[in-house]
């Protein structure tokens, strides 16, 4: 059984930085595309970033491009999201997610992902 657990959320002032981590257990990350989504107050869950297993291709939402960096450390079954230049609009619960890449699907759609973590709260004050 694949399990994802996020950590690293918290309260930060606008302009600050945070690094989120997500550990996958139950299997290795080999073969999985992994991504980050977020859901702000009163908003739908939205795509933030993804990193594919094949070739390690990386994708970002336009809203975070240039400010967030996704990376993975396969030996530690860990996914990271480095966030900088945070604004109050980045306030959300951040979710780590994964799907078996060979199953196909769009990396930016939440419905593509089979496994989800419980989420970690990120709050940015102005």
Secondary structure, 3 states (H helix, E strand, C coil): CCEEEEECCEEEECCCCEEEEEEEECCCCCCEEEEEEEECCCCCCEEEEEECCCCCCEEECCCCCCCEEEEEEHHHCEEEEEECCCCHHHCEEEEEEEEEHHHCCCCCCHHHCCEECCCEEEEEEC
